[in-house]
Amino acid sequence: MNKVYNTQADLARAISNKLKEIIPDIRKTQLNILPFIIVSMFISESLVASDMAKNLKDNFSFVQHDSIIRRIRRFFNNKLFNPYAFYDKIIRFVISNYKKKHDDKRVHIIFDHMFSHDNYTVFMISMRIGKQGIPLWFRCFKGNSSMAFDEDMLKEGISYVSSLFDNDFKLIFLADRWFNSISLMEHINSLGHTYCIRIKRNIKLLVYDKKEGHNIWKWFDEIFAYKYHAYHLSNVPITESKYLVNIAISKTIGVSDSWIIITNGNPKRAIKDYGYRFGGIESIFKNQKSNGFYLESTYNASLKYFETIYSLASFGILYLTILGAEYSKNSKCYKNIKITTHKVIKGVKVRVLSLFNTGLTLFNLAFNSLKYIRVPFRFILYDI
């Protein structure tokens, strides 16, 4: 009889042991179900309780399907499970063991909002890994709550992320046009970090005008933008507060809106840094939804329910990205399995499978496999 590797019980036991190591005070009742929920979430690629219940076997085979669904839903609504505290312990462990390979120690941090239909709003802060990202900190809100845009909450998240990294790291915060707040910029600057924020055109700046022969206030619409390279300005006052920023303006051919990036760092790097924003956070939202765990299938659940499944979706993206990076970093350990992650297109090596999807593919190939496939639960993140 052939031996089966990475069974549901094997994987759940490995997850349970690691969770006990990272979160020593985790409740035993939570450990009895949470590792199995995580395994079924990966296998079903869904956060819908009925989908996960279909994939729970072994001892669960003796339990009625509807009873398994109710047990999963009870966990999602369990007030004794704090999803934010849970993820806090996990991400602190991961970042404390982060294997950074670049000498400059630059880390791109992105923050933005995610909307799940009109039912929930999430504020997320992520970290770029390769061409995608991992969640660092998030808060969930019911509906289109104004609390999701509260600056004190945004600053709390930024301060939290700052506390995750030691002084050897250089954090660059990236944000879209909805975060052009002087208060946020000052907060990031006070923490000793760099920001690169795209701003709207309806802001004035004080610049020298050759015709007038002195500084005058202009709208950003009135500032010239080259089509083939960026235009840089340093120590420019903006808004009535005359807050000093550096500016990079870039206009791409065929695009009506030019990029206007303000930064407290080197403006010549601002455009390149800001270019990492999209992949560093939109990939997470996509993986939580249609490309991964179908978060939007949850409609009218309580906020507590949504917070729990969102924390598990974030945990899943974190772990599977780590697993994908592990596969890329330690390819010699996977000689018995071939996953095409890159292709050569016109002489250039291009990644065609994200780290998240590499990890998800590897996990599913390893599950109940007749050949041994390494699935580590060390939670060691390698830079890619």
C-alpha positions as a printed NumPy array, in Angstrom:
array([[  0.   ,   0.   ,   0.   ],
       [  1.375,   3.414,  -0.961],
       [  2.08 ,   5.954,   1.748],
       [  0.129,   9.195,   1.541],
       [  2.014,  12.371,   2.469],
       [  0.68 ,  15.709,   3.705],
       [ -2.698,  14.456,   4.791],
       [ -5.264,  16.774,   6.327],
       [ -4.227,  15.586,   9.792],
       [ -0.499,  16.079,   9.006],
       [ -0.963,  19.633,   7.777],
       [ -3.377,  20.613,  10.551],
       [ -0.955,  19.237,  13.16 ],
       [  1.942,  21.23 ,  11.663],
       [ -0.148,  24.422,  11.64 ],
       [ -1.318,  23.786,  15.196],
       [  2.245,  23.313,  16.471],
       [  3.41 ,  26.526,  14.834],
       [  0.456,  28.519,  16.129],
       [  1.176,  27.285,  19.671],
       [  4.793,  28.419,  19.253],
       [  3.879,  31.889,  17.956],
       [  0.764,  32.38 ,  20.125],
       [  1.394,  30.465,  23.387],
       [ -1.863,  31.648,  24.957],
       [ -4.105,  30.569,  22.085],
       [ -7.176,  28.7  ,  23.351],
       [ -7.243,  24.933,  23.001],
       [-10.805,  25.066,  21.689],
       [ -9.619,  27.343,  18.879],
       [ -6.725,  25.009,  18.053],
       [ -9.201,  22.146,  17.738],
       [-10.817,  23.726,  14.671],
       [ -8.687,  26.622,  13.334],
       [ -5.895,  24.528,  11.681],
       [ -8.519,  22.449,   9.876],
       [-10.31 ,  25.58 ,   8.693],
       [ -7.009,  26.881,   7.301],
       [ -6.288,  23.639,   5.437],
       [ -9.822,  23.477,   3.996],
       [ -9.604,  27.168,   3.024],
       [ -6.489,  26.42 ,   0.955],
       [ -7.926,  23.272,  -0.623],
       [-11.355,  24.722,  -1.427],
       [ -9.879,  28.16 ,  -2.283],
       [-12.86 ,  29.666,  -0.544],
       [-13.918,  31.306,   2.703],
       [-17.51 ,  30.13 ,   2.324],
       [-18.276,  27.769,   5.22 ],
       [-20.181,  25.277,   3.044],
       [-17.268,  25.073,   0.576],
       [-14.754,  24.475,   3.352],
       [-16.947,  21.857,   5.023],
       [-16.92 ,  19.739,   1.842],
       [-13.157,  19.341,   2.118],
       [-12.921,  18.357,   5.782],
       [-12.36 ,  14.593,   5.938],
       [-10.88 ,  12.07 ,   8.408],
       [-12.69 ,  12.472,  11.762],
       [-15.014,  15.043,  10.18 ],
       [-16.352,  12.293,   7.921],
       [-18.38 ,  10.997,  10.875],
       [-20.046,  14.385,  11.393],
       [-23.068,  15.602,   9.452],
       [-22.19 ,  18.131,   6.74 ],
       [-24.566,  20.756,   8.161],
       [-23.026,  20.31 ,  11.612],
       [-19.555,  21.024,  10.211],
       [-20.853,  24.186,   8.535],
       [-22.394,  25.361,  11.819],
       [-19.144,  24.661,  13.68 ],
       [-17.15 ,  26.716,  11.187],
       [-19.631,  29.584,  11.383],
       [-19.566,  29.492,  15.189],
       [-15.821,  29.941,  15.058],
       [-16.177,  32.905,  12.693],
       [-18.603,  34.509,  15.156],
       [-16.637,  33.545,  18.28 ],
       [-16.157,  36.695,  20.387],
       [-13.254,  35.041,  22.21 ],
       [-11.23 ,  34.949,  18.986],
       [ -9.605,  38.336,  18.395],
       [ -8.657,  38.428,  14.681],
       [ -6.487,  41.536,  15.029],
       [ -4.509,  40.136,  17.983],
       [ -4.156,  36.826,  16.116],
       [ -2.71 ,  38.458,  13.024],
       [ -0.546,  40.798,  15.111],
       [  1.31 ,  37.84 ,  16.678],
       [  1.769,  36.175,  13.284],
       [  3.067,  39.221,  11.411],
       [  5.41 ,  40.249,  14.232],
       [  6.974,  36.792,  14.113],
       [  7.312,  36.921,  10.314],
       [  8.844,  40.411,  10.151],
       [ 11.244,  39.682,  13.025],
       [ 12.607,  36.779,  10.936],
       [ 12.417,  38.51 ,   7.542],
       [ 15.354,  37.609,   5.28 ],
       [ 16.132,  40.837,   3.4  ],
       [ 18.658,  40.38 ,   0.631],
       [ 19.036,  43.948,  -0.671],
       [ 21.839,  45.938,   0.899],
       [ 19.934,  49.244,   0.876],
       [ 17.274,  47.806,   3.23 ],
       [ 14.528,  49.701,   1.383],
       [ 11.037,  48.35 ,   2.12 ],
       [  7.978,  49.624,   0.281],
       [  4.851,  49.982,   2.421],
       [  1.498,  50.644,   0.758],
       [ -1.821,  51.695,   2.246],
       [ -5.247,  51.838,   0.632],
       [ -8.918,  50.942,   1.063],
       [-10.724,  47.852,  -0.185],
       [-14.49 ,  47.646,  -0.652],
       [-16.45 ,  44.402,  -0.591],
       [-19.554,  45.456,  -2.514],
       [-21.285,  48.026,  -0.292],
       [-21.213,  45.727,   2.72 ],
       [-17.716,  46.196,   4.156],
       [-14.788,  48.587,   3.932],
       [-11.22 ,  47.614,   4.819],
       [ -8.213,  49.828,   5.406],
       [ -5.088,  47.834,   4.604],
       [ -1.359,  48.469,   4.987],
       [  0.816,  46.049,   3.043],
       [  4.459,  45.357,   2.295],
       [  5.828,  44.746,  -1.197],
       [  7.426,  41.359,  -1.817],
       [  8.623,  41.014,  -5.397],
       [  5.78 ,  42.194,  -7.625],
       [  3.053,  41.56 ,  -5.068],
       [  2.454,  42.18 ,  -1.377],
       [  1.621,  40.737,   2.026],
       [ -0.789,  42.251,   4.591],
       [  0.794,  43.971,   7.595],
       [ -2.125,  45.71 ,   9.331],
       [ -5.813,  46.113,   8.597],
       [ -9.088,  47.253,  10.095],
       [-12.571,  46.263,   8.89 ],
       [-15.749,  48.35 ,   8.964],
       [-19.385,  47.659,   8.183],
       [-20.687,  49.419,   5.058],
       [-19.085,  52.628,   3.81 ],
       [-18.209,  53.814,   7.282],
       [-16.519,  57.187,   7.733],
       [-14.434,  55.524,  10.462],
       [-12.487,  53.747,   7.701],
       [-11.128,  57.158,   6.687],
       [-10.453,  58.53 ,  10.166],
       [ -6.937,  60.006,  10.237],
       [ -6.264,  58.897,  13.803],
       [ -6.937,  55.309,  12.726],
       [ -4.702,  55.721,   9.663],
       [ -1.908,  57.095,  11.843],
       [ -2.355,  54.23 ,  14.286],
       [ -1.747,  51.769,  11.467],
       [  1.27 ,  53.675,  10.158],
       [  2.793,  53.818,  13.651],
       [  2.152,  50.102,  14.129],
       [  3.938,  49.225,  10.871],
       [  6.834,  51.48 ,  11.855],
       [  7.176,  49.521,  15.107],
       [  7.498,  46.221,  13.217],
       [ 10.858,  47.145,  11.687],
       [ 14.141,  48.026,  13.343],
       [ 16.147,  51.095,  12.409],
       [ 18.187,  49.223,   9.79 ],
       [ 15.204,  49.245,   7.457],
       [ 14.269,  52.248,   5.332],
       [ 10.501,  52.374,   4.985],
       [  8.947,  54.103,   1.968],
       [  5.192,  54.654,   2.341],
       [  3.212,  54.732,  -0.923],
       [ -0.355,  55.968,  -1.282],
       [ -2.825,  57.05 ,  -3.934],
       [ -4.542,  60.416,  -4.384],
       [ -7.085,  59.866,  -1.6  ],
       [ -4.379,  60.222,   1.055],
       [ -2.926,  63.628,   0.192],
       [ -3.197,  64.84 ,   3.779],
       [ -0.486,  67.106,   5.154],
       [ -1.164,  65.618,   8.576],
       [ -0.389,  62.09 ,   7.326],
       [  2.77 ,  63.284,   5.601],
       [  3.958,  65.004,   8.758],
       [  3.241,  61.859,  10.768],
       [  5.28 ,  59.638,   8.439],
       [  8.076,  62.199,   8.41 ],
       [  8.062,  62.415,  12.232],
       [  8.639,  58.637,  12.383],
       [ 11.751,  59.05 ,  10.234],
       [ 10.351,  57.42 ,   7.102],
       [  9.871,  58.429,   3.473],
       [  6.531,  58.951,   1.757],
       [  5.658,  59.026,  -1.943],
       [  2.043,  60.09 ,  -2.364],
       [  0.222,  60.834,  -5.592],
       [ -1.845,  63.977,  -5.247],
       [ -4.784,  65.549,  -7.003],
       [ -4.509,  68.507,  -9.342],
       [ -6.72 ,  70.779,  -7.24 ],
       [ -3.817,  71.764,  -4.982],
       [ -1.741,  74.907,  -5.287],
       [  2.011,  75.188,  -5.047],
       [  4.313,  78.201,  -4.797],
       [  6.82 ,  78.169,  -7.677],
       [  8.997,  80.626,  -9.576],
       [  7.4  ,  82.028, -12.729],
       [  9.826,  83.24 , -15.417],
       [  7.357,  85.711, -16.94 ],
       [  6.421,  87.23 , -13.594],
       [  9.997,  87.133, -12.326],
       [  8.992,  85.939,  -8.841],
       [  7.232,  83.107,  -6.998],
       [  3.5  ,  82.789,  -7.615],
       [  0.783,  80.313,  -6.627],
       [ -0.14 ,  77.852,  -9.365],
       [ -2.426,  74.876,  -9.671],
       [ -0.686,  71.605, -10.434],
       [ -2.612,  71.629, -13.736],
       [ -0.507,  74.615, -14.76 ],
       [  2.838,  72.894, -14.181],
       [  4.525,  71.668, -17.349],
       [  4.977,  67.873, -17.654],
       [  7.381,  66.235, -20.098],
       [  6.214,  63.247, -22.123],
       [  9.476,  61.329, -22.052],
       [ 10.955,  61.971, -18.621],
       [ 10.018,  63.241, -15.2  ],
       [ 10.159,  66.861, -14.042],
       [ 11.529,  67.419, -10.527],
       [ 11.122,  70.22 ,  -8.011],
       [ 12.664,  70.482,  -4.539],
       [ 11.516,  72.24 ,  -1.346],
       [  8.305,  73.567,  -2.846],
       [  5.595,  75.039,  -0.548],
       [  2.117,  73.578,  -1.112],
       [ -1.312,  74.586,   0.254],
       [ -1.91 ,  77.56 ,   2.514],
       [  0.227,  75.981,   5.222],
       [  3.24 ,  76.245,   2.858],
       [  4.271,  72.71 ,   3.718],
       [  7.596,  71.955,   1.99 ],
       [  7.752,  68.9  ,  -0.262],
       [  9.747,  67.549,  -3.17 ],
       [  7.802,  66.89 ,  -6.352],
       [  8.118,  64.561,  -9.323],
       [  5.808,  64.986, -12.325],
       [  5.641,  62.406, -15.094],
       [  3.262,  62.181, -18.051],
       [  3.068,  58.98 , -20.097],
       [  2.134,  59.156, -23.774],
       [ -1.51 ,  58.259, -24.312],
       [ -2.455,  58.914, -20.677],
       [ -4.449,  62.052, -19.906],
       [ -3.479,  62.298, -16.225],
       [  0.162,  62.822, -15.354],
       [  1.587,  61.347, -12.178],
       [  2.199,  64.045,  -9.59 ],
       [  4.14 ,  62.515,  -6.707],
       [  5.107,  64.461,  -3.598],
       [  7.793,  63.109,  -1.313],
       [ 10.105,  64.036,   1.529],
       [ 12.794,  61.913,  -0.113],
       [ 14.729,  62.062,  -3.372],
       [ 12.265,  63.24 ,  -6.064],
       [ 14.307,  61.453,  -8.737],
       [ 13.358,  58.116,  -7.133],
       [  9.749,  59.028,  -6.4  ],
       [  8.238,  57.875,  -9.707],
       [  9.993,  54.487,  -9.567],
       [  9.05 ,  53.988,  -5.917],
       [  5.419,  54.905,  -6.497],
       [  5.288,  52.442,  -9.393],
       [  5.457,  49.62 ,  -6.848],
       [  2.17 ,  50.686,  -5.223],
       [ -0.271,  48.846,  -7.479],
       [  1.269,  45.377,  -7.303],
       [  2.103,  45.775,  -3.633],
       [ -1.533,  46.029,  -2.516],
       [ -3.943,  45.397,  -5.403],
       [ -2.57 ,  41.872,  -5.706],
       [ -3.662,  41.235,  -2.093],
       [ -7.191,  42.47 ,  -2.755],
       [ -7.373,  40.323,  -5.893],
       [ -6.086,  37.235,  -4.067],
       [ -8.641,  37.744,  -1.319],
       [-11.383,  37.937,  -3.902],
       [-11.62 ,  36.368,  -7.378],
       [ -8.032,  35.097,  -7.593],
       [ -8.016,  33.324,  -4.256],
       [-10.551,  33.026,  -1.468],
       [-13.71 ,  34.656,  -2.902],
       [-14.162,  37.019,   0.018],
       [-16.997,  38.809,  -1.768],
       [-19.174,  35.702,  -1.481],
       [-19.826,  36.883,   2.085],
       [-22.607,  39.483,   1.983],
       [-24.66 ,  40.17 ,   5.079],
       [-22.648,  38.566,   7.873],
       [-21.904,  40.411,  11.094],
       [-18.817,  42.6  ,  11.314],
       [-17.267,  40.075,  13.747],
       [-17.777,  37.294,  11.193],
       [-16.209,  39.389,   8.421],
       [-13.255,  40.448,  10.607],
       [-12.468,  36.805,  11.325],
       [-12.619,  35.614,   7.735],
       [-10.651,  38.672,   6.611],
       [ -7.897,  37.864,   9.114],
       [ -7.825,  34.275,   7.806],
       [ -7.704,  35.503,   4.197],
       [ -4.769,  37.728,   5.156],
       [ -3.127,  34.813,   6.972],
       [ -3.618,  32.66 ,   3.869],
       [ -2.051,  35.231,   1.571],
       [  0.851,  35.68 ,   3.975],
       [  1.569,  31.968,   4.346],
       [  1.098,  31.032,   0.674],
       [  3.319,  33.952,  -0.397],
       [  5.956,  32.69 ,   2.062],
       [  5.56 ,  29.197,   0.601],
       [  5.871,  30.56 ,  -2.947],
       [  9.019,  32.463,  -1.987],
       [ 10.353,  29.298,  -0.316],
       [  9.842,  27.372,  -3.569],
       [ 11.644,  30.089,  -5.563],
       [ 14.468,  30.435,  -3.047],
       [ 15.085,  26.736,  -2.329],
       [ 14.308,  25.151,  -5.694],
       [ 16.764,  22.295,  -5.021],
       [ 14.339,  20.983,  -2.395],
       [ 11.654,  20.571,  -5.079],
       [ 13.421,  18.568,  -7.778],
       [ 10.555,  16.061,  -7.812],
       [  8.009,  18.713,  -8.775],
       [  7.975,  21.298, -11.541],
       [  5.889,  24.474, -11.363],
       [  6.382,  26.947, -14.205],
       [  6.766,  30.298, -12.477],
       [  8.71 ,  32.122, -15.235],
       [  8.831,  32.177, -19.009],
       [ 11.289,  33.774, -21.421],
       [  9.413,  36.264, -23.573],
       [ 11.415,  38.036, -26.289],
       [ 14.625,  37.168, -24.5  ],
       [ 13.426,  38.476, -21.131],
       [ 12.644,  36.237, -18.156],
       [  9.134,  37.111, -16.97 ],
       [  7.25 ,  35.823, -13.918],
       [  3.97 ,  34.279, -15.066],
       [  2.856,  32.819, -11.714],
       [  2.762,  35.045,  -8.645],
       [  4.344,  33.99 ,  -5.365],
       [  0.864,  33.564,  -3.885],
       [ -0.317,  31.304,  -6.701],
       [  2.974,  29.411,  -6.637],
       [  2.412,  28.692,  -2.953],
       [ -1.239,  27.772,  -3.529],
       [ -0.302,  25.415,  -6.384],
       [  2.449,  23.804,  -4.317],
       [  0.135,  23.308,  -1.319],
       [ -2.577,  21.673,  -3.422],
       [ -0.073,  19.405,  -5.215],
       [  1.364,  18.336,  -1.87 ],
       [ -2.004,  17.63 ,  -0.244],
       [ -2.621,  13.865,   0.005],
       [  0.265,  13.243,  -2.411],
       [  1.775,   9.788,  -3.006],
       [  5.198,  11.402,  -3.295],
       [  6.834,  13.553,  -0.673],
       [  6.569,  17.301,  -1.346],
       [  8.059,  19.619,   1.229],
       [  5.516,  21.989,   2.829],
       [  7.343,  23.868,   5.609],
       [  5.563,  25.862,   8.312],
       [  8.561,  27.844,   9.53 ],
       [  6.977,  31.17 ,   8.523],
       [ 10.341,  32.461,   7.303],
       [  9.82 ,  35.104,   4.618],
       [ 12.502,  35.502,   1.958],
       [ 12.854,  38.653,  -0.087],
       [ 12.375,  38.061,  -3.816]])
